Amino acid sequence: MGVMHDIFKKGNYVDNPYKSFFEIKAKDLNKNMIHMNQFYKNIVLVVNISPVDKNLKEEYDKLIQLKESFKDEKFEILAFPSAQLDNVELSDREMKEQLMSIDYVKENSNKIKLFNRVYLNGEEISEVFKYLYRNSSLFMYREGKSVLLNENNSKFLVSRDGQVYSYFGSHTDIDEIKKNINYLLAQKVDNQPIRNDFINFNKFY
């Protein structure tokens, strides 16, 4: 999983009311509010990226390869940028400008959906990552706490009913991720109602 920090060093901020990923809202790169229920019955891969990451090109190539492999399936890749792990403070505007100045990011914006800048740790952890932390292998049930990511390009695979199926560190082989996606594609999805009446408390909307 790579090197991680104990979330209790800054407080346990991963509690959230959501029962499904598809109950959450987040702003895209243009600050349009996106309700994740538009991806309901899609398999979703969530990845944290950084425009200043030296490995971004290599990782983006892998993401594009994944998207191409499942172009005829209900499969989405959602990228949430944060420079927090690189100790660089960028505003929303600066983040967007830097990302859109990278040719391969801009050219593939129709394949990989880009979201507004998020925080991955501290009191301002985004609602998306609160849910992912709390419902993935990063959460330690016996201790009642989670761990924080300390690497870019970590990935969370979400099933078609909005549950976190697996967490992948940045060095996970792409074929391993493909195997998991294929497994989820073969599964049936329950027609469970998705609540959309939650308030998202991420003040950095």
N, C-alpha and C positions, 0 to 999 in steps of 0.2 A: 504493500500500500504506500510505500514511501515514508518519508519522515513526516510526523504529525505532531501537533501540539495538543496538550490536554485542554479541552474546552473550559474546564473549571478554572484555568489560570485567568480567564477573563469573565467567568460566570457562565452558567448554563442557560443559553438563550435559545435552545432548540425546541422548547415546548411550543406547540401550535394546535389549533383546533381542527385541522384538516384530516379527513378520512381518505382522501384521494388527491393525487396530483392535479386532477382536473377541476378541483375546487379553487385553485389558486389563480390570482391575477398578477400580471407583471407588465411593465412597459417595454415596448420594443425599442430599437435604436433611435427611432424617430419620435419616441415618447407617446406612441399610441398605446392605449391600454388594451392588453390582450388577455382574454379569459382562456385559461388552458383547456376549458371544456371543448374548444373548437378542435382539439386534437383527440377527443374521446374516440376510442376504438382504434387509435393509432398506437403503434409502438414508438416510444420517444426515447431518444438518447440526449441527455443533458450534459453539456461539457462546459467547464470554466476555461476561458482563454485570456490572454493578455497581449496587447499589441506590441509590448516591449520584450516579449519572450523570444529568446534566440531560436527556440525549437518550433515556433509557430508554423512556419512553412511546412516542415515535415509532418506536423500533426494535422494541419489543414488538408494536406494531400491524403492522409489516411481517412479523414472524415468524408472527403469527396468520394473516395473509393467506396466507402461504406454506403453512401447515398446512391451511388451508381449501381452498386450490387443489388439494392432493394428498390430501385426506381419504380418498379411496377407494383410495389407493396405499400400498405399504409404504414409508412415509416418516416419519422421526422427527426431532424437534428436541430436542437436548440442550443445556441452558444451564448453564454453569459460572460461578458468581459469584466475583468477586474485586474488592476495593476497592484493590488494590495500585497500580493505575495512577492512582488518585485521591489517593494518599498518605494514605489512611485505614486505620488498623489496626482490623479488626473480628474478634472471636472467631467461632467457628462458631455459637455461640448468638446473638450479636448479628446476624450475617449473616442467619440464618434469621428472626429477629424482624423485621428491617427489610424483608426481601423479603415476608414474609407480612402485613405492615402495608400493602402496596401493593395496592389492590383489584384492578387489572387483572392483576397477577401471580398473586395468589391465585385469582382466578376462572378463570384459564386454565391452572392447574397440571395439568389433564388433557390439555392439548394440547402444552404445552412442559414437558419433564421437567427438573426442577431438581435439581442436584447440590450436594454439600457444597462449602464454600469451598475454593478452590485458590490456589496460587501460580503466577504466569505467568513468573517469572524468578528467578534466584538458585539456590542449591543445592537448594531445596525445590520446584522446578518439578514439577508433577503429572505422573504417568506418561502421562496422556492427552495433555498438551501436549508432552511430550518426543517422543512418537510423531508428533504432528501437525507439529511444527517440522521434525523430521528427515526427514519424507517429503513435505513440501510445497515450494512454490517459495521458501519462506523459507530453505531450506538451500542454501548455496552450495558445490557439490561441488568446484569448483576450489580454493577456499580451505579446504575441509574444516571449515566452521563455519556457524552459522546466525545469524539475527537474531531479536530479541525483539519481541513486540508492544508497542506503546506507545499503543494506543487500545482503548477498549471496543467491543463489538459487532462484532469481527472474526469471520469465519466460515470454517469448513473443511468442505468437502463430501466425504463418504466414500462410496465405492461399495459395492455390495451384497456384494463380496468383501473388504471391509475395507481397501481402499487409499485413500489421500488423492487425490482427483481434482482438487480445486482449492481455492485459498485466495482469499477475498474480503475486501478492506478494508471498513471500516464504511460507506463511502459508495458501495459498489457498488449499482447500480440493481437493484431486486428482479426486474425482468424478465430481467436477465442471469442471475441465480441460477436463475430458473424454467427458462430455456433449458437450462442445464446439468443440472438435475434431470430434465427431459424426455429429454435425451440419455441419461442413465444408466438411466432407466426402460426405454429401448428396447434396452439391452444385455443379453446373456445373462450369467448368473453361473456361474462354475465351481464345482463341488462340491468345494472344497478343505477338507481337515480343519482344524479350528481347535484349536490347542493351548490348554489351560487349566491347564498345570502351572507357569506362571511365577509367581514371587513378586513382588508389587508392593512396591517399596521406598519408596513414599510414606509416610513415618512420620506424616503428618498425617491418616491414616484416622480 
